[in-house]
């Protein structure tokens, strides 16, 4: 049972999901509690609810199943391809009341229409959007975008859709998507910084805001292990490898144990983790609650390795914690003919210390994390819409911002289609 107390704002959205059949899109700036609300919903709903996400890692984070695996959809553009639906899949899809999709901003319009078609076909309700299933979407299009495919896929989208985004799927011409935007930010508390982040999110950065960010970011970066958020994997790997090599002693290696078909691209932690005493590490999941003072750490907490034995001892703000390997479970929904209900079964497991070297991390992997201070390295340029916003919004305060170079107007990219949708405009 989730013991989280929802804010009035979150409670209103929960009620709209739980007590109606409306299709709902829950969005909001970074740090507004979308994940908290989703977690509360999954524990407390009375509906037959299934949680899914577009990628394996996103599905792991919410204890769900990937969209493609859940609905048995082919990879790539699905268009009007026939959908093969075995009997057990049909039974499963007929049991669902509500389908939740997390990180929906990474779902493209074709996949959204394929979800609609799969549900109509399985439930034999061809004239009803999503076959009568309630759809609940979580995500922030200002942060993550769908990944464009090859040139043929891009040409297909240009011919058939207004944009690649989920909100331009054809199904929304037949039914209404009710949008709820959470506005209460729990990560940052300085009003000035909240306003600056909002300006970056919407691409409305004035010279005054840019000057404030750049003046603060221009201070010499501390050499106390403050984490670097970088655009590129190679930069992150170079910083981490270099810092680890500078530490004395021999690196010790922990190899992950994998059971079942987990899929290498979906590994939530390093398959081979190299650590030394003195290494700066980041926790990759919340404390599971074995200690007296719970939680001792959360996803994104930074610490330092002080001893390596059969377990790893990590110092977090002066408290040393004995960290054991964690088990990540990959789930699969199945239909139970006896109870006529859905069951959520474990399909695969990945066991590894929930730690990653953390002198640096990619901006993409920093998604959902919170840092008191960070060095933001945008490289030669920010290369995708929302990237600068994601990096800056990880910070709890402006005081913690360090920039490897000044922000430029070209770093603040906002997708025009997102702006149109989120502003309720038709242009």
N, C-alpha and C positions, 0 to 999 in steps of 0.2 A: 504494500500500500504506500503510495506517495504521501509523505508528510509535509510537503511544501504548501505554504500558505500562499494562495494566488492573490495578486493585487485585484482591486475592483475592475480594472481594465482587462486583465487576463480572465477573470471570472465571467465577464460579459461575453467574451469570445468563446469560452468553454461552453456556456449555456447555449449560444447560437449553434454550436456543433452538436451538443448532446441532445438538445430538445427540439431540433428541427431536422428536416431532410435537405436543407439548403446546401448547395456547393459553396465551400468557404475557402478563401485565400487569406492566410495569416502572414502578414509581412511586418516590417519594422526595421528601424536602424539597428546596427550592431549593438548588442548589449541590452536589448529591450525585453529579453526573456522568452523568446520564441521556443527555445529548447526546453525551458522549464514548463511551459504550457503543454508542449507535446508529451513530455514525460508524465505530467499529471493526467492528461487525457488517456494515455495508454494504461495507466494503473486504475483509473476510476470510472471509465465508461461502462455503461450497461449494454452497449451495442457489440455486435460481432465485428470487431475492428481489426483491420490488417494494416501494418505499417510497411511502407516500401520506400526505396530511394533509387536514384539513377545509377549510382556507382556502388561497388562493393564496400569501400571504406565508409561512405555515407550511410549505407545500410547497417554496417556494424555499429556505428556510433549511436544509432537509435534502436538497436535490437530488432531490426526488420530484415526484409529480403529484397534483393534487387528487383526492379520492375520487370526486367527481361526474364529472370528466373521464375518469378511469381506467376506471370501470365504466359510463360513459354513463348516469348516473342523472338523472332529472328533479329540478329544484329544488323545495324545499318538502316537505311530507309525502308520502311515497311510498306508504305503506300497502300495499294489495294491487294497485296499478296494474300492468298488464302491462308487462314490461320488454322493450324492443326491443333485440335483440342481434345485430348484423350478424356475418357469418362471421368477419371478422378479429378482432372482439372475442372471439368464442367461442374461437378458436385461442389468442389471448393469455391468456385466463383459464384455459385448460387447461394452460398451460405453467408457471404459478406454483406453486412449492412453499410459499412463505411470503409473506404479505402483512403488511407493517409499517404501522401507523397511528400517526403522531406527533401530539402534542397531542390525544390521544383524548378528553380531558375536554370538548372542544368538540363532540364527536360526540353527537347525541341518539339515543335508543333506537330510534326509527323508522329512522334512517339505518343503525344497526348491523344491524337486522333486514333492511334492504334489501340490505346488503352480503352477508349470509348467503344471501338469496334469489337474488341475481344470480349468486353462485358456484355454488349448487346447480343452477340452471337451465342455466348455460353448460356445466358439467361433467357434466350428466345424472346427478347423484348426489343425487337429491331427498331421500333419507332420511338423508344425512350432513351434519351441521352444517358450513357454509361449503364444502360440496362436497368436503371432504377437504383443503382448504387450511389450513395452520397460520397462525393469527392471532397477531401480536405487537403489543401495544399499549404505547405510551409516553405518560406524562403524569402530572400531579398534579392531581386534582380539587379540592384545596384552593386552587389558584391560578386556574384558568380554568374557566368554566362554559359549557354550551351556550347559545346565544342564543335566548330564547323568540321565537316568531313572533307572528302576530296573534292576536286573541281566538279565532278559529275553530281555529287550530292548538293553542292552549293547551287548549281544550275537548277536542280530540281526544286529546291526551296524558292529560288528566285521566280520560277514559273508558277508555282502552286500556292505560295503563301505570301502574305504581306511581310512577314519576317520569320526567322527561325524560332522565335520565342514561343513558349507554351501558351501564352495568352492570345496568340494569333492562330491557334488551332481552329479548325472549322466547327468543332463541336460547340464552341462558345457562341456561335451564331444561333444555336437552337436552345440554349439554356443560359441562365444567369450565374455568374460567378460573383458572390458577395465578398467584398474586400474588407478586411479589418486590419488597420495599421496600428501596431502597438507603439506608443509614443514615449512611455516612461522609461528613461534610460537608467539601468542599474550599474553600468560599468563606470561611467564618468560622472563626476559631481560638480565640476566647475562649469558654470553656465557659459562662459566665454568659449571654452574648448568645445562644448557641445554644439554651439552655434557654428564654430569653424568647421567641425566635422560634417555638420549638415550641409554647409556650403560646398565642401569637397564632394559629398555624396551626390549633390544635384548639379555639380559643375558650375557653381555660381560663386567662384572664388574671386573676391575683389583684391585690388592691389594691397589694401590694408591688411586683409587676412593673410595673403601670401607673405607679406613682409613680417607679420608676427610669427608665422610658422618658421620662416627662414631665419629670422633673428634668433629664435629659441634653438632651432636645429643646428645653427652654426657654431655653437659652443664646442670646444674640444671634447671628443667622445671619451668617456672614462675607460680605463683599462682594467676595470674590476670584473670583467666577464659579462658586462651588459650584452644582452642578446642582440644579434644582427638579424634583421628581417630583409631578405634579399629576393630579387625577382627570379634568379636563376639557380638551378640545382648545383651547377658546377661551382658557383661562388660559395654556396653553403658547404659543400663537401670539402672545398679547399680550406675554408676557415676552420672547420671542425678538425680536419686531419692535421693541419698545421698546429693548432692549439694542443691537440692530444700528443703530438710528437714532441712538443717542448717539455712535457711533464716527464720527470724522472721515472725510471722503472720500466717494467715490461707490461705490455698491454695484455689483459686477460680477456678471453673470448667466451661469450655465451651464445650457443646455437639454439634457435627456436625449435620446438617440437610441433609438428603439424600432423593432424589426423584428419582423415576425410579429404574431400576435394575443396580446398580453401581457395585455390587460384592465386598464383604468385603476385598478380597485380593488386590483390586485395589485402596483402599483408599489412596489418595495422602498426607493426613495429619492424625494426631491422631483423632480417632472418639471422644475420650474424652481427652481434653487438660487441664492439671492442671498447673496453673501459680500463682506466687507470685510476689509482687513488689521486684525487685532485681534479678529476674530470668534472666539468660542468654539465649537468644533465637536466632534461625536462621530463616531467611525468606525462605519460600519454593517456592516462585515464584517471578518473576520480578514485580516491581511496575506497576500498571495498568495505571498510569499517571494522577491521579486527581490533583496532586500538581503542583505548578508553576515550581519548579526546577525538571525536570524529567530526568532520574528516581531517586527517592529518595532512592531506594534500589534495589538490584537484588537478584536473586535466590542464596542463600549462604551467604548473608550479615549477620553479627553477630551484635546483639544489646542487650540492657538491658531494662527490663520492669521497667518503673518509675511510672506508674499509671494504675489502672484497673477500668474502668467504664463500660458503655455499649460497649465501644471500648477499645482497649489496646494501651497505649502510650509507645512507644519504643524509647530509646535514641540510636542513631547511630552516633558515633564520635562527640558528643556534640550537635547534632540536634535532637530534639524530634519530632517524627512523630506519628500522630493519625492513628492507623492501624485498618481497618474495616474487617469484614469477607470477604473472597474471594469465588467466585464460580468457581469450576472446572466443566467443561462440558465434558461428554462422548459423542462422536459423532458416528453417523452411516451414511454410504453412502447409498443413495437410487437413483433409476432411476426415472426421471420425464418424463412420456410419452408425456406430452404436449410440453415441450421444447426439448425433446429427449437428455437431458443432465443430468449429475450427480448433485444431491443436497447433501449437508452435513447437516444432521439434528441432533438436540440434543436428545440423547436417555436417559440420566440420568444426575443429577446434585448433586454435593457434596459441601456444604457450611460450611466453618470453617475458623477461623483465620489462615492466611498463616504463622503460626509460629510453631516451634518445640523447646523443650528444647535443649540447644546446648552446654552444657559442654562437651558432647561427641556425636559422630555419628558413625555409621558403615562405614567402608571403601566403602562398596558397595553403601550405600546411599550418600556418598560424591561425587559419580560420577557426573561430570559436574560442581562441585562447585570449587571455588577459595578461598584460605585463605592466609593471609599474614604470619601467623604462626600457627603451629599445633604440638601437641604431638602425635607421631605415636606409637601405641601400637600393635605390631604384635603377642602378646600373646606368647604361647609356640613355635609357628611356623606360618609362612605364609602357608596357606593350599590350595591355588589355584594359578595357573599361572596368572601373571599380577597383583596380589593383592598388592605387594610391590610397583610396578610401579604406580598403581592408587593412592595409598596413598601419595607417594613422589611428584607426578606430580600435586597434588592439590595446592602445595605451590608456591608462586610467587618468592621466593628466598631461597637460602641455609641458609641465616641468620635466617629464621623463623622455621628451623627444630629442633625438640627435639625428642629424641628416649627414650622409656622406657627401652630398652636394646639394645646392639649393633646389627647391622645387621650381619647375618651369610650367607655364600654362599648358604645354603639351603633355604634362604628366597627369593632368586632371581630365580624364576621359569619361564621358557619360554616353551610353548608347542612346541614340535618338528615339528608337522604338520603345525603350524602357521609359524614357522621359514622357513619351506620348501616353503610354498605358498608365503609368503611375500618376500622371496629372489629369487622367480622364479626358484627354484631348483626342480629337479625331484627325488632326492634321498629319 
